[in-house]
Amino acid sequence: MSINSERLSYSAEDAAALLGISERYLRGLARTGEINVARIHGRILFPRSALVEFLAKNTDGSGKRVRPIPPHIRAKMLKART
């Protein structure tokens, strides 16, 4: 049996480094559901597919990363509209 050497999931530290964001910001994205995680034996892992999906959602046509609006700011914006 052949095993693909590409990792299927990453720790918060490794995933944050891959995305070029802080680990704290990444954990915040996970907490708000903006990026999918896998919880295995109490450990939070970030699937490779979730990282790719997050980049696709938060990238403009030029490949430049577009930073999502933080949840606490988004909540204030929505509240101001009402």
C-alpha positions as CSV (number, residue, x, y, z in Angstrom):
1,M,0.0,0.0,0.0
2,S,1.3,3.4,-1.0
3,I,0.8,6.4,1.4
4,N,0.6,9.9,0.1
5,S,3.2,12.0,1.9
6,E,1.0,15.2,1.8
7,R,-0.4,15.9,5.2
8,L,-4.2,15.8,5.5
9,S,-4.4,18.1,8.4
10,Y,-2.2,20.7,10.3
11,S,-1.9,22.0,13.8
12,A,-3.0,25.5,14.5
13,E,0.7,26.6,14.5
14,D,1.5,25.0,11.1
15,A,-1.8,26.1,9.5
16,A,-1.3,29.7,10.6
17,A,2.2,29.7,9.2
18,L,1.0,28.3,5.9
19,L,-1.7,31.0,5.6
20,G,0.6,33.7,6.8
21,I,-1.6,34.8,9.7
22,S,-1.2,34.6,13.4
23,E,-2.3,31.5,15.3
24,R,-4.6,33.7,17.5
25,Y,-6.4,35.0,14.4
26,L,-6.7,31.5,13.0
27,R,-8.2,30.2,16.2
28,G,-10.7,33.1,16.1
29,L,-11.7,32.1,12.5
30,A,-12.2,28.5,13.8
31,R,-14.2,29.7,16.8
32,T,-16.6,31.7,14.5
33,G,-16.9,28.9,12.0
34,E,-15.2,30.8,9.2
35,I,-12.7,28.0,8.7
36,N,-13.6,24.3,9.3
37,V,-11.7,22.3,11.8
38,A,-11.5,18.6,12.9
39,R,-11.5,17.8,16.6
40,I,-9.8,14.6,17.3
41,H,-9.1,13.4,20.9
42,G,-9.5,17.0,22.2
43,R,-7.0,18.3,19.6
44,I,-8.0,20.9,17.0
45,L,-6.7,20.1,13.5
46,F,-7.1,22.1,10.4
47,P,-7.8,19.9,7.3
48,R,-5.8,20.8,4.2
49,S,-9.1,21.1,2.3
50,A,-10.4,23.7,4.8
51,L,-7.2,25.8,4.3
52,V,-7.6,25.7,0.5
53,E,-11.3,26.5,0.7
54,F,-10.6,29.5,3.1
55,L,-8.0,30.9,0.7
56,A,-10.4,30.5,-2.3
57,K,-13.1,32.4,-0.4
58,N,-10.7,35.2,0.7
59,T,-8.7,35.8,-2.4
60,D,-9.5,38.2,-5.2
61,G,-8.9,37.4,-8.9
62,S,-5.3,38.5,-8.8
63,G,-4.4,36.0,-6.1
64,K,-4.0,38.7,-3.5
65,R,-5.5,37.7,-0.1
66,V,-8.5,39.7,1.0
67,R,-8.7,39.9,4.7
68,P,-12.2,39.0,6.0
69,I,-14.0,41.5,8.3
70,P,-13.5,40.4,11.9
71,P,-16.7,39.1,13.5
72,H,-16.9,41.7,16.2
73,I,-16.7,44.5,13.6
74,R,-19.2,42.7,11.3
75,A,-21.6,42.5,14.3
76,K,-21.3,46.3,14.9
77,M,-21.9,47.0,11.2
78,L,-25.0,44.9,11.1
79,K,-26.3,46.5,14.4
80,A,-25.8,50.0,12.9
81,R,-28.0,49.1,9.9
82,T,-31.0,48.4,12.1
